[in-house]
Amino acid sequence: MKNSKKVEDNILRAARKIFTLHGRKGATMAEIAEEAGISRTLLNYYYRDKDKLFEGVFNDILTHFLPNINEAFEDNSSIMEKIGRVIDIYTDVLLENPDIPVFIINQINTDPDHLMKTVEGISNFTETRAKISKRLEAEMNYGSIRRIPTIDIITTFLGMVTFPFLGKNALEKAFKLEDADEYKNYILGRKALVFDTMKNLLERRQKNVFSWS
């Protein structure tokens, strides 16, 4: 059983790399098998076709995120405490899997319809998205955060968290972060900046009680 899980994890890592390089349409099962160091027969035993393997890669990615994010949005902590925890989750997972943002962006650019069909077919993703949207809407109705479109909240958050991974090669050279520890420390240090940015975005604006007229 342990060996089976190890083989499958190896397949998913190889597939993510090949899909990132060539997109779903350009990737072949033969390339993935070669990258994984296994036979086509063994690859077909685990995943009978490329679409099933692509779905498996996405399920694997979401498995890294969704359980902890669900947990964060189910407890009784404040909305900003939840956001702080989600920042920790995303940052830590991406440090361990820095190719995930590039993989997703490549699929968005090359095959967006199939990507969304795959994502929408994963029930945990749909449920988590609905849960987050519902909680944000409830917080706006309650008045604990300012009313702002959910899409702006999510895109601001994702942009802040993922861009340093999408632009990793350029950032390392431009800002002399080529040492692995320097880059990791930079990413970890950004957690506070991302939190402060989200806080400033969501905080209710105080009316100015002074009149200058």
SERO-4910 file (N, C-alpha, C, O; in steps of 0.05 Angstrom, whole numbers):
BEGIN
 pado doro    nc1    nc2    nc3   cac1   cac2   cac3    cc1    cc2    cc3    oc1    oc2    oc3
  Met    A     17    -24      0      0      0      0     17     25      0     12     44    -15
  Lys    A     38     25     17     56     48     18     70     52     -9     73     74    -18
  Asn    A     79     29    -21     92     31    -47     73     42    -68     81     58    -85
  Ser    A     48     34    -67     28     43    -86     24     73    -84     22     87   -104
  Lys    A     22     83    -59     19    112    -55     44    127    -65     42    149    -76
  Lys    A     67    115    -60     92    128    -69     93    130   -100    101    150   -111
  Val    A     85    108   -113     84    108   -142     65    129   -153     71    144   -171
  Glu    A     41    131   -141     21    150   -150     30    179   -145     27    196   -163
  Asp    A     42    184   -122     53    211   -117     74    218   -138     75    241   -147
  Asn    A     91    199   -145    112    203   -165     99    210   -192    109    227   -207
  Ile    A     78    195   -199     64    200   -224     52    228   -225     55    242   -245
  Leu    A     40    236   -203     27    263   -202     47    285   -204     43    306   -217
  Arg    A     70    282   -191     92    302   -193    102    304   -222    106    326   -232
  Ala    A    106    281   -234    115    281   -262     95    293   -280    102    309   -298
  Ala    A     70    286   -276     49    297   -293     46    327   -290     43    342   -310
  Arg    A     48    337   -266     47    366   -262     69    380   -276     65    402   -288
  Lys    A     93    368   -276    116    381   -290    111    381   -320    116    402   -333
  Ile    A    102    359   -331     98    357   -360     74    375   -369     76    388   -390
  Phe    A     53    375   -353     30    392   -359     39    422   -358     30    438   -374
  Thr    A     56    428   -339     66    456   -337     82    464   -361     79    486   -371
  Leu    A     98    445   -371    116    451   -394    100    453   -420    106    470   -437
  His    A     81    434   -424     68    431   -450     38    436   -451     26    436   -472
  Gly    A     26    441   -427     -3    444   -426    -16    416   -428     -3    397   -435
  Arg    A    -41    415   -422    -55    389   -423    -56    378   -452    -51    355   -456
  Lys    A    -62    396   -471    -64    386   -499    -37    377   -510    -36    358   -525
  Gly    A    -15    391   -502     11    384   -514     25    361   -500     43    349   -511
  Ala    A     17    356   -475     30    334   -460     21    307   -470     -1    304   -480
  Thr    A     39    287   -468     31    260   -476     36    241   -452     52    247   -434
  Met    A     21    219   -452     24    199   -431     52    187   -432     63    180   -411
  Ala    A     64    185   -456     91    174   -458    111    192   -444    129    182   -430
  Glu    A    108    218   -448    126    237   -435    124    235   -404    144    236   -390
  Ile    A     99    233   -395     94    232   -366    106    206   -354    118    207   -333
  Ala    A    102    184   -368    113    158   -359    144    160   -358    156    150   -339
  Glu    A    156    172   -378    185    175   -379    195    192   -356    214    186   -343
  Glu    A    181    215   -351    188    233   -329    186    219   -302    202    223   -284
  Ala    A    166    202   -299    161    187   -274    180    163   -272    182    152   -250
  Gly    A    193    155   -294    211    133   -293    196    106   -291    206     87   -278
  Ile    A    172    105   -303    157     80   -303    148     73   -331    152     89   -350
  Ser    A    136     49   -334    127     41   -360     99     53   -366     85     61   -348
  Arg    A     92     54   -392     65     63   -399     44     45   -387     23     53   -379
  Thr    A     51     19   -386     31      0   -375     25      6   -346      2      6   -338
  Leu    A     46     12   -330     41     19   -302     26     45   -300      9     48   -283
  Leu    A     33     65   -316     19     91   -316    -11     86   -322    -28     98   -309
  Asn    A    -17     70   -342    -44     65   -349    -59     49   -327    -84     52   -325
  Tyr    A    -45     34   -311    -57     20   -289    -69     40   -268    -90     36   -257
  Tyr    A    -54     62   -264    -63     83   -245    -82    103   -258   -102    111   -245
  Tyr    A    -76    111   -282    -93    131   -296    -96    122   -325    -77    121   -341
  Arg    A   -121    116   -333   -125    103   -359   -123    123   -382   -119    115   -405
  Asp    A   -126    149   -376   -123    169   -398   -114    195   -387   -113    199   -363
  Lys    A   -107    213   -405    -95    239   -397   -114    257   -382   -105    271   -363
  Asp    A   -140    256   -388   -159    273   -374   -162    264   -345   -163    280   -327
  Lys    A   -162    237   -340   -163    227   -313   -138    235   -297   -140    241   -273
  Leu    A   -116    235   -311    -91    242   -298    -90    272   -291    -81    280   -270
  Phe    A   -100    288   -310   -102    317   -305   -120    323   -281   -113    339   -264
  Glu    A   -142    309   -280   -161    312   -257   -147    303   -231   -150    315   -210
  Gly    A   -131    282   -233   -116    272   -209    -96    293   -200    -92    296   -176
  Val    A    -83    306   -218    -64    328   -211    -78    350   -196    -68    359   -175
  Phe    A   -101    358   -206   -116    379   -193   -127    371   -166   -126    386   -146
  Asn    A   -136    346   -164   -145    336   -138   -122    337   -118   -126    343    -94
  Asp    A    -99    330   -127    -75    329   -109    -68    358   -100    -62    362    -77
  Ile    A    -70    377   -118    -64    405   -111    -85    415    -90    -77    426    -70
  Leu    A   -110    409    -95   -131    419    -77   -130    405    -50   -138    416    -30
  Thr    A   -120    380    -50   -117    366    -25    -97    380     -6   -100    378     19
  His    A    -78    394    -18    -59    409     -1    -72    433     12    -64    441     34
  Phe    A    -93    444      0   -105    469      9   -131    466     25   -134    476     46
  Leu    A   -149    451     12   -177    452     21   -183    444     50   -198    457     64
  Pro    A   -172    421     59   -179    413     87   -173    435    108   -189    440    125
  Asn    A   -149    446    106   -142    467    126   -158    493    122   -164    506    142
  Ile    A   -164    499     97   -180    524     92   -208    519    102   -220    538    114
  Asn    A   -219    496     98   -246    490    108   -246    492    139   -265    504    150
  Glu    A   -226    481    151   -224    483    180   -222    512    190   -235    519    210
  Ala    A   -207    528    175   -204    556    183   -230    571    182   -235    589    198
  Phe    A   -247    564    163   -273    579    160   -296    567    176   -318    577    175
  Glu    A   -290    545    190   -311    533    206   -309    539    236   -329    535    250
  Asp    A   -286    550    245   -284    555    273   -296    583    280   -308    596    263
  Asn    A   -294    591    305   -307    615    315   -289    639    316   -295    659    329
  Ser    A   -266    638    302   -247    660    302   -258    683    285   -277    679    269
  Ser    A   -246    707    288   -255    730    273   -247    727    244   -230    710    237
  Ile    A   -259    743    227   -253    741    198   -223    747    192   -212    734    175
  Met    A   -212    766    206   -184    772    201   -165    750    212   -144    745    200
  Glu    A   -173    737    233   -158    713    243   -159    691    222   -139    677    217
  Lys    A   -182    687    210   -185    667    189   -167    673    165   -153    656    155
  Ile    A   -167    699    157   -151    707    135   -121    703    141   -106    694    124
  Gly    A   -113    709    165    -85    704    174    -78    674    171    -56    668    163
  Arg    A    -96    657    179    -91    628    177    -89    619    148    -73    602    141
  Val    A   -107    630    131   -106    622    102    -81    632     89    -70    618     72
  Ile    A    -71    655     97    -45    665     87    -23    646     94     -6    639     78
  Asp    A    -23    636    119     -3    616    128     -5    591    111     15    580    103
  Ile    A    -30    581    107    -34    556     92    -23    559     64     -8    542     54
  Tyr    A    -32    580     50    -23    584     22      7    587     20     20    574      3
  Thr    A     18    604     37     47    609     35     63    584     40     82    578     26
  Asp    A     56    569     61     71    545     68     69    523     46     88    510     40
  Val    A     44    520     35     41    499     14     57    507    -11     69    490    -23
  Leu    A     56    533    -18     70    541    -42    100    540    -39    115    536    -58
  Leu    A    110    544    -15    139    541    -10    147    512    -15    169    507    -25
  Glu    A    129    494     -8    135    465    -12    130    457    -41    143    438    -51
  Asn    A    113    471    -55    105    464    -83    105    490   -100     84    499   -108
  Pro    A    128    502   -104    129    528   -118    120    528   -147    116    550   -158
  Asp    A    117    505   -159    109    504   -187     78    505   -190     69    507   -213
  Ile    A     63    503   -169     34    502   -171     23    527   -185      7    524   -203
  Pro    A     31    552   -177     19    575   -191     25    575   -221      8    582   -237
  Val    A     50    567   -228     58    567   -257     41    546   -271     31    551   -293
  Phe    A     37    523   -259     20    502   -271     -8    512   -277    -19    509   -298
  Ile    A    -20    526   -257    -48    535   -260    -49    558   -281    -67    557   -297
  Ile    A    -31    576   -280    -31    598   -300    -28    587   -328    -41    597   -346
  Asn    A    -10    568   -332     -6    556   -358    -32    543   -368    -38    546   -392
  Gln    A    -46    530   -351    -72    518   -359    -93    539   -365   -108    535   -384
  Ile    A    -93    561   -350   -111    583   -356   -106    594   -383   -125    601   -398
  Asn    A    -81    597   -390    -73    609   -416    -77    591   -439    -83    600   -462
  Thr    A    -75    565   -435    -75    546   -458   -102    532   -461   -110    525   -483
  Asp    A   -116    527   -439   -140    510   -440   -160    518   -418   -167    501   -401
  Pro    A   -169    543   -417   -185    552   -394   -212    537   -391   -220    532   -368
  Asp    A   -225    530   -413   -251    517   -411   -248    489   -397   -264    482   -380
  His    A   -228    474   -406   -224    448   -394   -216    451   -364   -224    435   -347
  Leu    A   -199    471   -359   -191    476   -331   -215    480   -313   -217    468   -292
  Met    A   -233    498   -321   -256    505   -304   -275    481   -302   -287    476   -281
  Lys    A   -277    466   -324   -294    442   -323   -283    422   -302   -298    409   -287
  Thr    A   -256    419   -302   -243    401   -283   -247    410   -255   -254    395   -237
  Val    A   -242    436   -250   -244    448   -223   -273    446   -213   -278    438   -190
  Glu    A   -292    453   -230   -321    452   -222   -330    424   -216   -349    420   -200
  Gly    A   -317    405   -227   -324    377   -222   -314    366   -196   -321    344   -188
  Ile    A   -297    381   -183   -286    373   -157   -304    385   -135   -302    409   -130
  Ser    A   -320    368   -122   -341    378   -104   -329    394    -81   -341    414    -73
  Asn    A   -307    385    -70   -295    399    -47   -288    428    -54   -291    446    -37
  Phe    A   -279    433    -78   -272    460    -87   -297    477    -87   -297    499    -77
  Thr    A   -318    467   -100   -343    482   -102   -354    488    -75   -364    511    -70
  Glu    A   -354    469    -57   -365    473    -30   -348    493    -15   -359    510     -1
  Thr    A   -322    492    -17   -304    511     -3   -308    539    -13   -310    558      2
  Arg    A   -310    542    -40   -314    569    -51   -340    581    -42   -342    604    -35
  Ala    A   -361    564    -41   -388    574    -32   -386    581     -2   -398    601      6
  Lys    A   -372    566     14   -369    571     42   -355    598     47   -363    613     64
  Ile    A   -333    602     32   -318    627     36   -335    651     27   -336    672     41
  Ser    A   -349    649      5   -366    671     -5   -388    677     14   -394    700     20
  Lys    A   -400    656     25   -422    660     45   -412    673     70   -426    691     81
  Arg    A   -389    665     79   -378    678    104   -371    707     99   -377    724    116
  Leu    A   -359    713     77   -352    741     70   -377    758     68   -378    780     78
  Glu    A   -398    748     55   -423    762     53   -435    767     80   -446    788     85
  Ala    A   -434    747     98   -445    750    125   -430    771    140   -442    787    155
  Glu    A   -404    772    137   -388    792    151   -394    820    141   -395    839    157
  Met    A   -399    822    115   -407    849    104   -434    857    114   -438    880    122
  Asn    A   -453    838    115   -480    845    125   -479    852    155   -494    870    163
  Tyr    A   -462    839    170   -459    845    198   -445    872    203   -450    885    224
  Gly    A   -429    880    184   -415    905    186   -387    903    197   -374    924    203
  Ser    A   -376    879    199   -349    876    210   -328    882    189   -305    888    196
  Ile    A   -335    880    163   -317    888    142   -333    905    122   -357    903    121
  Arg    A   -319    921    106   -332    938     87   -343    922     64   -333    900     58
  Arg    A   -364    932     51   -375    918     29   -358    922      4   -354    945     -5
  Ile    A   -349    901     -7   -331    901    -30   -336    875    -46   -341    855    -33
  Pro    A   -336    876    -72   -341    851    -87   -322    828    -79   -298    832    -76
  Thr    A   -334    805    -76   -318    782    -68   -295    776    -87   -273    768    -79
  Ile    A   -300    781   -113   -279    776   -133   -255    793   -127   -232    785   -132
  Asp    A   -259    818   -118   -236    836   -112   -221    826    -87   -196    829    -86
  Ile    A   -235    816    -68   -222    805    -44   -204    781    -52   -181    780    -44
  Ile    A   -216    763    -67   -201    738    -74   -178    744    -93   -156    733    -89
  Thr    A   -182    761   -113   -160    767   -132   -138    783   -119   -114    779   -126
  Thr    A   -145    800   -101   -124    815    -86   -107    796    -69    -82    797    -69
  Phe    A   -121    778    -55   -107    758    -39    -89    740    -56    -65    736    -50
  Leu    A   -100    729    -77    -85    710    -94    -61    724   -108    -40    713   -110
  Gly    A    -66    749   -117    -44    763   -129    -21    768   -110      2    764   -118
  Met    A    -27    776    -86     -7    781    -66      9    756    -59     34    756    -56
  Val    A     -5    733    -56      8    709    -47     23    695    -70     44    684    -66
  Thr    A     11    694    -94     22    678   -115     43    692   -133     60    678   -144
  Phe    A     42    718   -136     60    731   -155     89    725   -149    104    720   -168
  Pro    A     99    726   -124    127    720   -119    136    692   -128    159    687   -133
  Phe    A    116    674   -131    123    647   -142    122    647   -172    139    634   -186
  Leu    A    103    662   -184    102    664   -213    126    679   -224    136    673   -245
  Gly    A    136    699   -209    159    715   -218    185    708   -204    203    724   -203
  Lys    A    186    683   -193    208    675   -177    235    679   -190    253    690   -178
  Asn    A    239    670   -215    265    672   -228    273    701   -232    297    707   -227
  Ala    A    255    718   -240    262    746   -243    268    760   -216    287    775   -214
  Leu    A    252    754   -196    256    766   -170    283    758   -158    298    774   -146
  Glu    A    290    732   -161    316    723   -150    339    738   -162    358    745   -148
  Lys    A    338    743   -188    360    757   -201    359    787   -196    380    799   -191
  Ala    A    336    799   -198    333    828   -195    340    837   -167    351    859   -163
  Phe    A    333    821   -147    336    829   -119    356    812   -104    357    811    -79
  Lys    A    373    797   -119    395    782   -107    384    762    -86    395    761    -64
  Leu    A    364    747    -93    352    727    -75    359    699    -84    343    680    -80
  Glu    A    381    695    -97    388    670   -109    394    648    -89    392    624    -96
  Asp    A    401    655    -65    405    635    -44    377    626    -35    359    642    -30
  Ala    A    374    599    -32    347    588    -26    337    599      1    313    604      3
  Asp    A    354    602     21    345    612     47    336    641     45    317    649     58
  Glu    A    350    657     28    342    685     25    314    687     13    298    703     22
  Tyr    A    309    671     -7    283    672    -20    261    662     -1    240    674      1
  Lys    A    267    641     13    247    631     33    241    652     54    218    656     61
  Asn    A    262    665     65    258    685     85    242    709     74    226    720     88
  Tyr    A    247    716     49    231    737     36    202    730     35    185    746     42
  Ile    A    196    705     27    168    696     25    155    696     52    132    705     56
  Leu    A    169    685     72    157    684     99    153    712    110    133    716    124
  Gly    A    171    730    104    168    757    113    145    772    101    134    791    113
  Arg    A    136    763     77    113    775     64     87    769     77     67    783     72
  Lys    A     86    749     95     60    742    107     48    766    121     24    771    119
  Ala    A     65    781    136     55    804    150     45    826    131     25    839    136
  Leu    A     59    830    109     51    849     89     25    842     76      7    859     72
  Val    A     22    816     69     -3    807     57    -26    811     77    -48    820     69
  Phe    A    -22    805    102    -43    808    122    -51    837    125    -74    844    125
  Asp    A    -31    855    127    -37    884    130    -52    895    105    -69    912    108
  Thr    A    -44    885     81    -58    894     57    -87    885     57   -105    901     51
  Met    A    -92    860     65   -120    850     66   -135    865     88   -159    870     85
  Lys    A   -123    870    110   -136    885    132   -144    913    122   -166    922    127
  Asn    A   -125    927    109   -131    953     99   -154    953     78   -170    971     76
  Leu    A   -154    932     62   -175    929     42   -203    925     54   -222    936     45
  Leu    A   -204    909     76   -229    901     87   -239    918    110   -263    918    116
  Glu    A   -221    933    123   -230    950    145   -251    970    137   -249    982    116
  Arg    A   -270    974    154   -290    994    149   -277   1022    151   -262   1027    170
  Arg    A   -284   1039    133   -272   1066    134   -286   1083    155   -311   1083    157
  Gln    A   -270   1097    171   -281   1115    191   -288   1142    178   -272   1153    164
  Lys    A   -312   1152    184   -320   1178    174   -304   1200    188   -298   1199    212
  Asn    A   -296   1219    172   -281   1242    184   -301   1260    198   -319   1271    186
  Val    A   -296   1263    225   -315   1279    241   -308   1308    240   -323   1324    251
  Phe    A   -286   1316    228   -278   1344    227   -288   1357    202   -289   1344    181
  Ser    A   -296   1381    204   -304   1396    181   -285   1419    176   -279   1434    195
  Trp    A   -277   1423    152   -257   1443    145   -270   1467    131   -257   1485    121
  Ser    A   -297   1466    129   -311   1487    114   -317   1510    133   -329   1530    124
***
